[in-house]
């Protein structure tokens, strides 16, 4: 799982029927300190995250194990909203 | 499976239902020589590892198998706390990946 920040949304009318009803967000990976890292990814939102929020994303086939994503064509899912990252 | 060190933890109140009750740790991946390598990641934990501990973690779908019978949406899990690492010699560098692009022309 990686930490990421919500930077935008994606609207798609024509899509796989099993993706209907899901919110698609553009997220950008961030370091635990909150610094932006390279790349973007489109992720299915399972926790109603909002713009600018720091989230936890899970990728690969594990994303399909998120509640509500079973048997759906999903390879990145937002599974948590970060309250705080504590670094030792 | 990869070596890593626990460098922090993540607090999250709103999360996917099947992640509830699971600890999430910030892990710094390490080389066999215990030098930092790569970006820090967030892992679920099935060992109770604490701050600063040397651990190994597993990635991919197998990461969720460590937490069976519960089906947890995780792609990285801490599966063991490392007592010690023995290296006979410095690990050999990984072989160079095959060159991308066109194959060299056939001879003859």
N, CA and C atoms of all chains as a GROMACS GRO file, in nm:
protein
  588
    1UNK      N    1   0.085  -0.118   0.000
    1UNK     CA    2   0.000   0.000   0.000
    1UNK      C    3   0.089   0.123   0.000
    2UNK      N    4   0.042   0.226  -0.063
    2UNK     CA    5   0.120   0.350  -0.063
    2UNK      C    6   0.032   0.466  -0.018
    3UNK      N    7   0.099   0.569   0.026
    3UNK     CA    8   0.029   0.692   0.062
    3UNK      C    9   0.016   0.777  -0.064
    4UNK      N   10  -0.098   0.845  -0.078
    4UNK     CA   11  -0.120   0.928  -0.196
    4UNK      C   12  -0.212   1.043  -0.158
    5UNK      N   13  -0.218   1.141  -0.247
    5UNK     CA   14  -0.304   1.257  -0.224
    5UNK      C   15  -0.403   1.266  -0.340
    6UNK      N   16  -0.527   1.297  -0.308
    6UNK     CA   17  -0.629   1.309  -0.413
    6UNK      C   18  -0.609   1.442  -0.484
    7UNK      N   19  -0.587   1.437  -0.616
    7UNK     CA   20  -0.562   1.560  -0.690
    7UNK      C   21  -0.668   1.586  -0.797
    8UNK      N   22  -0.759   1.494  -0.818
    8UNK     CA   23  -0.860   1.520  -0.920
    8UNK      C   24  -0.958   1.405  -0.933
    9UNK      N   25  -1.052   1.424  -1.023
    9UNK     CA   26  -1.153   1.320  -1.046
    9UNK      C   27  -1.154   1.283  -1.193
   10UNK      N   28  -1.210   1.169  -1.222
   10UNK     CA   29  -1.227   1.124  -1.360
   10UNK      C   30  -1.375   1.096  -1.381
   11UNK      N   31  -1.427   1.147  -1.492
   11UNK     CA   32  -1.566   1.119  -1.528
   11UNK      C   33  -1.565   1.032  -1.652
   12UNK      N   34  -1.634   0.920  -1.648
   12UNK     CA   35  -1.639   0.831  -1.763
   12UNK      C   36  -1.781   0.782  -1.778
   13UNK      N   37  -1.840   0.810  -1.893
   13UNK     CA   38  -1.978   0.765  -1.916
   13UNK      C   39  -1.978   0.622  -1.969
   14UNK      N   40  -1.893   0.601  -2.070
   14UNK     CA   41  -1.883   0.466  -2.126
   14UNK      C   42  -1.776   0.390  -2.050
   15UNK      N   43  -1.816   0.290  -1.980
   15UNK     CA   44  -1.718   0.211  -1.905
   15UNK      C   45  -1.773   0.072  -1.881
   16UNK      N   46  -1.688  -0.013  -1.831
   16UNK     CA   47  -1.731  -0.148  -1.800
   16UNK      C   48  -1.851  -0.140  -1.704
   17UNK      N   49  -1.957  -0.215  -1.733
   17UNK     CA   50  -2.076  -0.206  -1.647
   17UNK      C   51  -2.047  -0.236  -1.501
   18UNK      N   52  -1.943  -0.316  -1.476
   18UNK     CA   53  -1.914  -0.349  -1.336
   18UNK      C   54  -1.845  -0.234  -1.263
   19UNK      N   55  -1.813  -0.126  -1.338
   19UNK     CA   56  -1.753  -0.008  -1.273
   19UNK      C   57  -1.857   0.101  -1.249
   20UNK      N   58  -1.979   0.076  -1.291
   20UNK     CA   59  -2.081   0.180  -1.276
   20UNK      C   60  -2.108   0.206  -1.128
   21UNK      N   61  -2.122   0.335  -1.097
   21UNK     CA   62  -2.151   0.371  -0.958
   21UNK      C   63  -2.029   0.394  -0.873
   22UNK      N   64  -1.911   0.368  -0.929
   22UNK     CA   65  -1.789   0.391  -0.852
   22UNK      C   66  -1.734   0.529  -0.880
   23UNK      N   67  -1.678   0.590  -0.778
   23UNK     CA   68  -1.611   0.719  -0.796
   23UNK      C   69  -1.466   0.692  -0.834
   24UNK      N   70  -1.421   0.757  -0.941
   24UNK     CA   71  -1.282   0.740  -0.985
   24UNK      C   72  -1.206   0.868  -0.953
   25UNK      N   73  -1.096   0.854  -0.883
   25UNK     CA   74  -1.017   0.970  -0.843
   25UNK      C   75  -0.876   0.960  -0.899
   26UNK      N   76  -0.816   1.074  -0.929
   26UNK     CA   77  -0.674   1.077  -0.966
   26UNK      C   78  -0.596   1.101  -0.838
   27UNK      N   79  -0.503   1.012  -0.810
   27UNK     CA   80  -0.421   1.029  -0.689
   27UNK      C   81  -0.274   1.036  -0.728
   28UNK      N   82  -0.200   1.110  -0.647
   28UNK     CA   83  -0.057   1.127  -0.670
   28UNK      C   84   0.017   1.071  -0.549
   29UNK      N   85   0.110   0.980  -0.570
   29UNK     CA   86   0.184   0.925  -0.455
   29UNK      C   87   0.255   1.035  -0.378
   30UNK      N   88   0.257   1.022  -0.245
   30UNK     CA   89   0.330   1.117  -0.160
   30UNK      C   90   0.417   1.038  -0.062
   31UNK      N   91   0.520   1.104  -0.013
   31UNK     CA   92   0.607   1.043   0.089
   31UNK      C   93   0.536   1.053   0.224
   32UNK      N   94   0.583   0.977   0.326
   32UNK     CA   95   0.520   0.989   0.458
   32UNK      C   96   0.525   1.131   0.513
   33UNK      N   97   0.622   1.212   0.467
   33UNK     CA   98   0.628   1.352   0.511
   33UNK      C   99   0.527   1.440   0.435
   34UNK      N  100   0.465   1.386   0.331
   34UNK     CA  101   0.366   1.462   0.256
   34UNK      C  102   0.417   1.523   0.128
   35UNK      N  103   0.542   1.492   0.093
   35UNK     CA  104   0.599   1.548  -0.030
   35UNK      C  105   0.550   1.469  -0.152
   36UNK      N  106   0.517   1.540  -0.259
   36UNK     CA  107   0.471   1.472  -0.380
   36UNK      C  108   0.581   1.387  -0.441
   37UNK      N  109   0.543   1.272  -0.494
   37UNK     CA  110   0.637   1.188  -0.567
   37UNK      C  111   0.589   1.173  -0.710
   38UNK      N  112   0.671   1.108  -0.791
   38UNK     CA  113   0.643   1.104  -0.935
   38UNK      C  114   0.519   1.020  -0.964
   39UNK      N  115   0.449   1.056  -1.072
   39UNK     CA  116   0.343   0.973  -1.126
   39UNK      C  117   0.204   1.005  -1.073
   40UNK      N  118   0.106   0.953  -1.146
   40UNK     CA  119  -0.034   0.964  -1.108
   40UNK      C  120  -0.098   0.829  -1.128
   41UNK      N  121  -0.209   0.807  -1.063
   41UNK     CA  122  -0.283   0.685  -1.090
   41UNK      C  123  -0.432   0.712  -1.069
   42UNK      N  124  -0.513   0.644  -1.149
   42UNK     CA  125  -0.659   0.654  -1.131
   42UNK      C  126  -0.702   0.541  -1.040
   43UNK      N  127  -0.770   0.576  -0.932
   43UNK     CA  128  -0.807   0.476  -0.833
   43UNK      C  129  -0.957   0.479  -0.807
   44UNK      N  130  -1.013   0.362  -0.778
   44UNK     CA  131  -1.153   0.353  -0.738
   44UNK      C  132  -1.162   0.390  -0.591
   45UNK      N  133  -1.258   0.474  -0.558
   45UNK     CA  134  -1.270   0.521  -0.420
   45UNK      C  135  -1.372   0.436  -0.344
   46UNK      N  136  -1.330   0.376  -0.232
   46UNK     CA  137  -1.423   0.296  -0.151
   46UNK      C  138  -1.454   0.362  -0.017
   47UNK      N  139  -1.398   0.481   0.007
   47UNK     CA  140  -1.414   0.543   0.139
   47UNK      C  141  -1.467   0.686   0.133
   48UNK      N  142  -1.514   0.730   0.016
   48UNK     CA  143  -1.563   0.868  -0.003
   48UNK      C  144  -1.458   0.971   0.032
   49UNK      N  145  -1.340   0.958  -0.026
   49UNK     CA  146  -1.233   1.056  -0.004
   49UNK      C  147  -1.264   1.184  -0.081
   50UNK      N  148  -1.211   1.295  -0.033
   50UNK     CA  149  -1.234   1.423  -0.099
   50UNK      C  150  -1.107   1.482  -0.155
   51UNK      N  151  -1.122   1.593  -0.230
   51UNK     CA  152  -1.007   1.656  -0.295
   51UNK      C  153  -0.904   1.698  -0.190
   52UNK      N  154  -0.777   1.671  -0.219
   52UNK     CA  155  -0.668   1.714  -0.132
   52UNK      C  156  -0.640   1.622  -0.015
   53UNK      N  157  -0.727   1.523   0.008
   53UNK     CA  158  -0.706   1.437   0.125
   53UNK      C  159  -0.595   1.337   0.101
   54UNK      N  160  -0.526   1.304   0.209
   54UNK     CA  161  -0.421   1.203   0.201
   54UNK      C  162  -0.486   1.066   0.224
   55UNK      N  163  -0.457   0.973   0.137
   55UNK     CA  164  -0.526   0.843   0.142
   55UNK      C  165  -0.426   0.729   0.133
   56UNK      N  166  -0.478   0.609   0.158
   56UNK     CA  167  -0.399   0.487   0.142
   56UNK      C  168  -0.455   0.414   0.021
   57UNK      N  169  -0.369   0.377  -0.073
   57UNK     CA  170  -0.417   0.303  -0.189
   57UNK      C  171  -0.356   0.164  -0.190
   58UNK      N  172  -0.431   0.071  -0.240
   58UNK     CA  173  -0.385  -0.066  -0.254
   58UNK      C  174  -0.392  -0.100  -0.404
   59UNK      N  175  -0.291  -0.170  -0.454
   59UNK     CA  176  -0.289  -0.194  -0.598
   59UNK      C  177  -0.270  -0.342  -0.629
   60UNK      N  178  -0.291  -0.372  -0.755
   60UNK     CA  179  -0.282  -0.511  -0.800
   60UNK      C  180  -0.409  -0.588  -0.768
   61UNK      N  181  -0.398  -0.719  -0.770
   61UNK     CA  182  -0.519  -0.800  -0.750
   61UNK      C  183  -0.576  -0.783  -0.610
   62UNK      N  184  -0.493  -0.734  -0.516
   62UNK     CA  185  -0.544  -0.710  -0.381
   62UNK      C  186  -0.652  -0.602  -0.380
   63UNK      N  187  -0.648  -0.514  -0.480
   63UNK     CA  188  -0.748  -0.407  -0.485
   63UNK      C  189  -0.888  -0.465  -0.499
   64UNK      N  190  -0.896  -0.580  -0.564
   64UNK     CA  191  -1.027  -0.643  -0.583
   64UNK      C  192  -1.081  -0.701  -0.453
   65UNK      N  193  -0.995  -0.713  -0.354
   65UNK     CA  194  -1.042  -0.768  -0.227
   65UNK      C  195  -1.102  -0.661  -0.138
   66UNK      N  196  -1.090  -0.535  -0.178
   66UNK     CA  197  -1.152  -0.427  -0.100
   66UNK      C  198  -1.304  -0.447  -0.102
   67UNK      N  199  -1.365  -0.410   0.009
   67UNK     CA  200  -1.509  -0.426   0.021
   67UNK      C  201  -1.579  -0.353  -0.094
   68UNK      N  202  -1.660  -0.423  -0.170
   68UNK     CA  203  -1.733  -0.361  -0.281
   68UNK      C  204  -1.666  -0.374  -0.415
   69UNK      N  205  -1.541  -0.421  -0.418
   69UNK     CA  206  -1.468  -0.431  -0.545
   69UNK      C  207  -1.454  -0.575  -0.595
   70UNK      N  208  -1.520  -0.666  -0.528
   70UNK     CA  209  -1.504  -0.807  -0.565
   70UNK      C  210  -1.552  -0.829  -0.710
   71UNK      N  211  -1.472  -0.902  -0.786
   71UNK     CA  212  -1.506  -0.938  -0.924
   71UNK      C  213  -1.528  -0.816  -1.013
   72UNK      N  214  -1.459  -0.710  -0.986
   72UNK     CA  215  -1.469  -0.591  -1.071
   72UNK      C  216  -1.331  -0.559  -1.129
   73UNK      N  217  -1.328  -0.500  -1.248
   73UNK     CA  218  -1.199  -0.471  -1.311
   73UNK      C  219  -1.128  -0.352  -1.247
   74UNK      N  220  -1.072  -0.374  -1.131
   74UNK     CA  221  -1.010  -0.267  -1.053
   74UNK      C  222  -0.868  -0.310  -1.019
   75UNK      N  223  -0.768  -0.225  -1.041
   75UNK     CA  224  -0.633  -0.262  -0.996
   75UNK      C  225  -0.573  -0.160  -0.900
   76UNK      N  226  -0.645  -0.053  -0.871
   76UNK     CA  227  -0.601   0.039  -0.766
   76UNK      C  228  -0.725   0.089  -0.693
   77UNK      N  229  -0.726   0.074  -0.562
   77UNK     CA  230  -0.841   0.118  -0.484
   77UNK      C  231  -0.793   0.202  -0.367
   78UNK      N  232  -0.872   0.306  -0.335
   78UNK     CA  233  -0.846   0.386  -0.215
   78UNK      C  234  -0.917   0.316  -0.100
   79UNK      N  235  -0.840   0.275   0.002
   79UNK     CA  236  -0.900   0.194   0.109
   79UNK      C  237  -0.896   0.264   0.245
   80UNK      N  238  -0.837   0.383   0.251
   80UNK     CA  239  -0.836   0.452   0.380
   80UNK      C  240  -0.804   0.599   0.364
   81UNK      N  241  -0.856   0.679   0.457
   81UNK     CA  242  -0.821   0.822   0.463
   81UNK      C  243  -0.726   0.838   0.580
   82UNK      N  244  -0.612   0.899   0.556
   82UNK     CA  245  -0.509   0.909   0.659
   82UNK      C  246  -0.543   1.021   0.757
   83UNK      N  247  -0.546   0.987   0.886
   83UNK     CA  248  -0.559   1.090   0.989
   83UNK      C  249  -0.422   1.148   1.018
   84UNK      N  250  -0.326   1.057   1.036
   84UNK     CA  251  -0.195   1.101   1.082
   84UNK      C  252  -0.092   0.994   1.047
   85UNK      N  253   0.026   1.039   1.008
   85UNK     CA  254   0.138   0.947   0.990
   85UNK      C  255   0.239   0.979   1.098
   86UNK      N  256   0.269   0.878   1.178
   86UNK     CA  257   0.365   0.901   1.287
   86UNK      C  258   0.498   0.838   1.247
   87UNK      N  259   0.602   0.920   1.236
   87UNK     CA  260   0.734   0.868   1.202
   87UNK      C  261   0.822   0.867   1.325
   88UNK      N  262   0.891   0.755   1.345
   88UNK     CA  263   0.976   0.743   1.465
   88UNK      C  264   1.109   0.813   1.445
   89UNK      N  265   0.972  -1.204  -0.094
   89UNK     CA  266   0.971  -1.135   0.035
   89UNK      C  267   1.093  -1.044   0.043
   90UNK      N  268   1.080  -0.938   0.114
   90UNK     CA  269   1.184  -0.836   0.119
   90UNK      C  270   1.211  -0.795   0.263
   91UNK      N  271   1.333  -0.749   0.285
   91UNK     CA  272   1.367  -0.697   0.416
   91UNK      C  273   1.320  -0.552   0.428
   92UNK      N  274   1.293  -0.512   0.550
   92UNK     CA  275   1.254  -0.372   0.571
   92UNK      C  276   1.269  -0.335   0.718
   93UNK      N  277   1.251  -0.207   0.743
   93UNK     CA  278   1.257  -0.160   0.882
   93UNK      C  279   1.132  -0.078   0.911
   94UNK      N  280   1.078  -0.096   1.031
   94UNK     CA  281   0.960  -0.018   1.070
   94UNK      C  282   1.005   0.123   1.104
   95UNK      N  283   0.952   0.221   1.032
   95UNK     CA  284   0.993   0.360   1.058
   95UNK      C  285   0.877   0.447   1.104
   96UNK      N  286   0.757   0.391   1.112
   96UNK     CA  287   0.646   0.473   1.157
   96UNK      C  288   0.515   0.397   1.149
   97UNK      N  289   0.406   0.466   1.182
   97UNK     CA  290   0.276   0.402   1.168
   97UNK      C  291   0.175   0.503   1.114
   98UNK      N  292   0.068   0.450   1.060
   98UNK     CA  293  -0.035   0.532   0.996
   98UNK      C  294  -0.165   0.517   1.075
   99UNK      N  295  -0.230   0.629   1.102
   99UNK     CA  296  -0.360   0.628   1.168
   99UNK      C  297  -0.466   0.661   1.064
  100UNK      N  298  -0.570   0.582   1.062
  100UNK     CA  299  -0.678   0.607   0.967
  100UNK      C  300  -0.809   0.566   1.031
  101UNK      N  301  -0.903   0.660   1.040
  101UNK     CA  302  -1.032   0.629   1.100
  101UNK      C  303  -1.128   0.576   0.995
  102UNK      N  304  -1.134   0.650   0.883
  102UNK     CA  305  -1.223   0.607   0.774
  102UNK      C  306  -1.145   0.513   0.685
  103UNK      N  307  -1.182   0.387   0.684
  103UNK     CA  308  -1.111   0.294   0.596
  103UNK      C  309  -1.204   0.184   0.550
  104UNK      N  310  -1.158   0.112   0.450
  104UNK     CA  311  -1.238   0.003   0.396
  104UNK      C  312  -1.272  -0.093   0.510
  105UNK      N  313  -1.395  -0.145   0.506
  105UNK     CA  314  -1.445  -0.222   0.620
  105UNK      C  315  -1.353  -0.339   0.655
  106UNK      N  316  -1.297  -0.404   0.553
  106UNK     CA  317  -1.217  -0.522   0.586
  106UNK      C  318  -1.075  -0.488   0.631
  107UNK      N  319  -1.044  -0.360   0.644
  107UNK     CA  320  -0.914  -0.320   0.702
  107UNK      C  321  -0.929  -0.281   0.849
  108UNK      N  322  -1.051  -0.281   0.898
  108UNK     CA  323  -1.072  -0.237   1.036
  108UNK      C  324  -1.002  -0.330   1.134
  109UNK      N  325  -0.937  -0.270   1.232
  109UNK     CA  326  -0.870  -0.350   1.335
  109UNK      C  327  -0.729  -0.390   1.300
  110UNK      N  328  -0.682  -0.351   1.181
  110UNK     CA  329  -0.546  -0.390   1.143
  110UNK      C  330  -0.450  -0.272   1.160
  111UNK      N  331  -0.333  -0.305   1.213
  111UNK     CA  332  -0.229  -0.202   1.226
  111UNK      C  333  -0.171  -0.174   1.089
  112UNK      N  334  -0.133  -0.049   1.068
  112UNK     CA  335  -0.064  -0.014   0.943
  112UNK      C  336   0.068   0.054   0.978
  113UNK      N  337   0.175  -0.002   0.926
  113UNK     CA  338   0.309   0.047   0.958
  113UNK      C  339   0.373   0.109   0.835
  114UNK      N  340   0.457   0.210   0.857
  114UNK     CA  341   0.539   0.264   0.749
  114UNK      C  342   0.669   0.185   0.746
  115UNK      N  343   0.701   0.129   0.632
  115UNK     CA  344   0.818   0.042   0.619
  115UNK      C  345   0.917   0.102   0.519
  116UNK      N  346   1.041   0.105   0.560
  116UNK     CA  347   1.150   0.143   0.468
  116UNK      C  348   1.212   0.014   0.414
  117UNK      N  349   1.200  -0.014   0.285
  117UNK     CA  350   1.264  -0.134   0.229
  117UNK      C  351   1.416  -0.126   0.242
  118UNK      N  352   1.479  -0.242   0.263
  118UNK     CA  353   1.624  -0.248   0.283
  118UNK      C  354   1.686  -0.348   0.187
  119UNK      N  355   1.814  -0.327   0.158
  119UNK     CA  356   1.892  -0.428   0.085
  119UNK      C  357   1.938  -0.534   0.186
  120UNK      N  358   1.992  -0.648   0.138
  120UNK     CA  359   2.043  -0.747   0.233
  120UNK      C  360   2.152  -0.691   0.323
  121UNK      N  361   2.222  -0.586   0.277
  121UNK     CA  362   2.324  -0.521   0.361
  121UNK      C  363   2.262  -0.420   0.456
  122UNK      N  364   2.129  -0.412   0.455
  122UNK     CA  365   2.050  -0.326   0.544
  122UNK      C  366   2.067  -0.177   0.512
  123UNK      N  367   2.094  -0.149   0.385
  123UNK     CA  368   2.094  -0.009   0.341
  123UNK      C  369   1.954   0.023   0.287
  124UNK      N  370   1.912   0.148   0.308
  124UNK     CA  371   1.780   0.188   0.259
  124UNK      C  372   1.773   0.178   0.108
  125UNK      N  373   1.659   0.134   0.058
  125UNK     CA  374   1.641   0.129  -0.088
  125UNK      C  375   1.493   0.151  -0.118
  126UNK      N  376   1.465   0.234  -0.216
  126UNK     CA  377   1.327   0.252  -0.260
  126UNK      C  378   1.243   0.339  -0.167
  127UNK      N  379   1.117   0.357  -0.210
  127UNK     CA  380   1.027   0.445  -0.136
  127UNK      C  381   0.966   0.372  -0.017
  128UNK      N  382   0.933   0.449   0.085
  128UNK     CA  383   0.868   0.390   0.201
  128UNK      C  384   0.723   0.355   0.167
  129UNK      N  385   0.677   0.246   0.222
  129UNK     CA  386   0.543   0.197   0.190
  129UNK      C  387   0.464   0.176   0.319
  130UNK      N  388   0.335   0.154   0.302
  130UNK     CA  389   0.248   0.125   0.416
  130UNK      C  390   0.214  -0.023   0.411
  131UNK      N  391   0.236  -0.094   0.523
  131UNK     CA  392   0.209  -0.238   0.530
  131UNK      C  393   0.110  -0.266   0.642
  132UNK      N  394   0.025  -0.366   0.620
  132UNK     CA  395  -0.048  -0.422   0.733
  132UNK      C  396   0.049  -0.512   0.809
  133UNK      N  397   0.009  -0.552   0.928
  133UNK     CA  398   0.104  -0.624   1.014
  133UNK      C  399   0.036  -0.744   1.078
  134UNK      N  400   0.101  -0.860   1.072
  134UNK     CA  401   0.045  -0.976   1.144
  134UNK      C  402   0.142  -1.025   1.251
  135UNK      N  403   0.243  -0.943   1.285
  135UNK     CA  404   0.344  -0.990   1.380
  135UNK      C  405   0.350  -0.906   1.508
  136UNK      N  406   0.295  -0.787   1.507
  136UNK     CA  407   0.309  -0.698   1.621
  136UNK      C  408   0.445  -0.630   1.625
  137UNK      N  409   0.505  -0.608   1.510
  137UNK     CA  410   0.637  -0.544   1.503
  137UNK      C  411   0.630  -0.401   1.555
  138UNK      N  412   0.739  -0.358   1.618
  138UNK     CA  413   0.743  -0.225   1.675
  138UNK      C  414   0.841  -0.134   1.605
  139UNK      N  415   0.847  -0.010   1.651
  139UNK     CA  416   0.931   0.092   1.587
  139UNK      C  417   1.077   0.048   1.580
  140UNK      N  418   1.137   0.066   1.464
  140UNK     CA  419   1.280   0.040   1.446
  140UNK      C  420   1.314  -0.105   1.422
  141UNK      N  421   1.216  -0.195   1.428
  141UNK     CA  422   1.250  -0.338   1.415
  141UNK      C  423   1.276  -0.377   1.270
  142UNK      N  424   1.368  -0.473   1.256
  142UNK     CA  425   1.399  -0.530   1.126
  142UNK      C  426   1.297  -0.639   1.099
  143UNK      N  427   1.234  -0.630   0.982
  143UNK     CA  428   1.124  -0.724   0.953
  143UNK      C  429   1.142  -0.775   0.810
  144UNK      N  430   1.062  -0.873   0.771
  144UNK     CA  431   1.045  -0.892   0.628
  144UNK      C  432   0.898  -0.890   0.591
  145UNK      N  433   0.876  -0.845   0.469
  145UNK     CA  434   0.739  -0.821   0.425
  145UNK      C  435   0.718  -0.888   0.290
  146UNK      N  436   0.592  -0.912   0.260
  146UNK     CA  437   0.557  -0.981   0.137
  146UNK      C  438   0.465  -0.889   0.058
  147UNK      N  439   0.478  -0.893  -0.072
  147UNK     CA  440   0.395  -0.804  -0.153
  147UNK      C  441   0.308  -0.884  -0.249
  148UNK      N  442   0.207  -0.817  -0.301
  148UNK     CA  443   0.116  -0.882  -0.396
  148UNK      C  444  -0.003  -0.943  -0.325
  149UNK      N  445  -0.077  -1.020  -0.399
  149UNK     CA  446  -0.198  -1.078  -0.342
  149UNK      C  447  -0.168  -1.166  -0.221
  150UNK      N  448  -0.049  -1.228  -0.224
  150UNK     CA  449  -0.010  -1.316  -0.114
  150UNK      C  450  -0.008  -1.243   0.019
  151UNK      N  451   0.008  -1.110   0.013
  151UNK     CA  452   0.011  -1.032   0.137
  151UNK      C  453  -0.117  -1.050   0.217
  152UNK      N  454  -0.227  -1.069   0.147
  152UNK     CA  455  -0.353  -1.083   0.221
  152UNK      C  456  -0.368  -1.224   0.278
  153UNK      N  457  -0.296  -1.321   0.223
  153UNK     CA  458  -0.306  -1.457   0.276
  153UNK      C  459  -0.254  -1.465   0.420
  154UNK      N  460  -0.162  -1.375   0.454
  154UNK     CA  461  -0.108  -1.377   0.590
  154UNK      C  462  -0.215  -1.346   0.694
  155UNK      N  463  -0.325  -1.285   0.650
  155UNK     CA  464  -0.429  -1.242   0.744
  155UNK      C  465  -0.554  -1.328   0.733
  156UNK      N  466  -0.544  -1.442   0.662
  156UNK     CA  467  -0.658  -1.533   0.650
  156UNK      C  468  -0.700  -1.581   0.790
  157UNK      N  469  -0.824  -1.618   0.814
  157UNK     CA  470  -0.933  -1.633   0.718
  157UNK      C  471  -1.000  -1.502   0.677
  158UNK      N  472  -0.962  -1.392   0.739
  158UNK     CA  473  -1.022  -1.265   0.699
  158UNK      C  474  -0.966  -1.224   0.564
  159UNK      N  475  -1.050  -1.175   0.475
  159UNK     CA  476  -1.002  -1.127   0.345
  159UNK      C  477  -0.976  -0.978   0.357
  160UNK      N  478  -0.851  -0.941   0.359
  160UNK     CA  479  -0.812  -0.802   0.382
  160UNK      C  480  -0.754  -0.744   0.254
  161UNK      N  481  -0.799  -0.623   0.220
  161UNK     CA  482  -0.749  -0.558   0.098
  161UNK      C  483  -0.613  -0.497   0.126
  162UNK      N  484  -0.509  -0.578   0.117
  162UNK     CA  485  -0.374  -0.528   0.137
  162UNK      C  486  -0.283  -0.588   0.032
  163UNK      N  487  -0.184  -0.512  -0.012
  163UNK     CA  488  -0.087  -0.567  -0.107
  163UNK      C  489   0.053  -0.574  -0.046
  164UNK      N  490   0.068  -0.534   0.079
  164UNK     CA  491   0.197  -0.547   0.148
  164UNK      C  492   0.171  -0.578   0.295
  165UNK      N  493   0.230  -0.685   0.345
  165UNK     CA  494   0.211  -0.723   0.485
  165UNK      C  495   0.345  -0.760   0.548
  166UNK      N  496   0.364  -0.715   0.671
  166UNK     CA  497   0.480  -0.758   0.750
  166UNK      C  498   0.450  -0.898   0.800
  167UNK      N  499   0.534  -0.996   0.763
  167UNK     CA  500   0.504  -1.134   0.800
  167UNK      C  501   0.601  -1.192   0.902
  168UNK      N  502   0.712  -1.124   0.932
  168UNK     CA  503   0.803  -1.179   1.032
  168UNK      C  504   0.894  -1.070   1.084
  169UNK      N  505   0.941  -1.090   1.207
  169UNK     CA  506   1.042  -1.003   1.266
  169UNK      C  507   1.175  -1.076   1.253
  170UNK      N  508   1.275  -1.010   1.195
  170UNK     CA  509   1.403  -1.074   1.167
  170UNK      C  510   1.490  -1.070   1.291
  171UNK      N  511   1.545  -1.188   1.328
  171UNK     CA  512   1.639  -1.192   1.439
  171UNK      C  513   1.778  -1.151   1.392
  172UNK      N  514   1.824  -1.215   1.284
  172UNK     CA  515   1.955  -1.178   1.231
  172UNK      C  516   1.962  -1.215   1.084
  173UNK      N  517   2.054  -1.151   1.015
  173UNK     CA  518   2.077  -1.177   0.873
  173UNK      C  519   2.223  -1.217   0.857
  174UNK      N  520   2.248  -1.329   0.792
  174UNK     CA  521   2.386  -1.370   0.766
  174UNK      C  522   2.411  -1.365   0.617
  175UNK      N  523   2.514  -1.296   0.577
  175UNK     CA  524   2.552  -1.290   0.436
  175UNK      C  525   2.691  -1.350   0.423
  176UNK      N  526   2.707  -1.444   0.331
  176UNK     CA  527   2.841  -1.501   0.312
  176UNK      C  528   2.935  -1.395   0.258
  177UNK      N  529   2.885  -1.322   0.161
  177UNK     CA  530   2.962  -1.211   0.105
  177UNK      C  531   2.859  -1.108   0.059
  178UNK      N  532   2.906  -0.994   0.016
  178UNK     CA  533   2.814  -0.893  -0.032
  178UNK      C  534   2.731  -0.954  -0.144
  179UNK      N  535   2.599  -0.932  -0.138
  179UNK     CA  536   2.511  -0.989  -0.239
  179UNK      C  537   2.555  -0.942  -0.378
  180UNK      N  538   2.557  -1.036  -0.471
  180UNK     CA  539   2.599  -1.001  -0.607
  180UNK      C  540   2.499  -0.904  -0.667
  181UNK      N  541   2.545  -0.808  -0.745
  181UNK     CA  542   2.451  -0.716  -0.808
  181UNK      C  543   2.358  -0.791  -0.904
  182UNK      N  544   2.236  -0.742  -0.914
  182UNK     CA  545   2.140  -0.808  -1.003
  182UNK      C  546   2.190  -0.802  -1.146
  183UNK      N  547   2.167  -0.908  -1.225
  183UNK     CA  548   2.210  -0.903  -1.365
  183UNK      C  549   2.135  -0.794  -1.440
  184UNK      N  550   2.205  -0.735  -1.537
  184UNK     CA  551   2.145  -0.625  -1.612
  184UNK      C  552   2.023  -0.678  -1.688
  185UNK      N  553   1.913  -0.600  -1.691
  185UNK     CA  554   1.795  -0.646  -1.764
  185UNK      C  555   1.826  -0.652  -1.913
  186UNK      N  556   1.758  -0.740  -1.986
  186UNK     CA  557   1.782  -0.746  -2.131
  186UNK      C  558   1.746  -0.614  -2.196
  187UNK      N  559   1.823  -0.577  -2.296
  187UNK     CA  560   1.802  -0.449  -2.363
  187UNK      C  561   1.664  -0.448  -2.428
  188UNK      N  562   1.596  -0.335  -2.414
  188UNK     CA  563   1.463  -0.322  -2.474
  188UNK      C  564   1.478  -0.286  -2.621
  189UNK      N  565   1.367  -0.297  -2.689
  189UNK     CA  566   1.368  -0.253  -2.828
  189UNK      C  567   1.389  -0.368  -2.923
  190UNK      N  568   1.444  -0.336  -3.037
  190UNK     CA  569   1.455  -0.438  -3.142
  190UNK      C  570   1.562  -0.539  -3.107
  191UNK      N  571   1.537  -0.662  -3.150
  191UNK     CA  572   1.636  -0.765  -3.130
  191UNK      C  573   1.751  -0.744  -3.227
  192UNK      N  574   1.871  -0.788  -3.189
  192UNK     CA  575   1.982  -0.774  -3.284
  192UNK      C  576   1.955  -0.862  -3.407
  193UNK      N  577   1.998  -0.818  -3.523
  193UNK     CA  578   1.972  -0.895  -3.644
  193UNK      C  579   2.039  -1.032  -3.637
  194UNK      N  580   1.974  -1.129  -3.698
  194UNK     CA  581   2.031  -1.263  -3.700
  194UNK      C  582   2.150  -1.269  -3.793
  195UNK      N  583   2.243  -1.353  -3.752
  195UNK     CA  584   2.361  -1.367  -3.838
  195UNK      C  585   2.336  -1.478  -3.939
  196UNK      N  586   2.396  -1.467  -4.054
  196UNK     CA  587   2.393  -1.572  -4.153
  196UNK      C  588   2.270  -1.574  -4.236
   0.00000   0.00000   0.00000
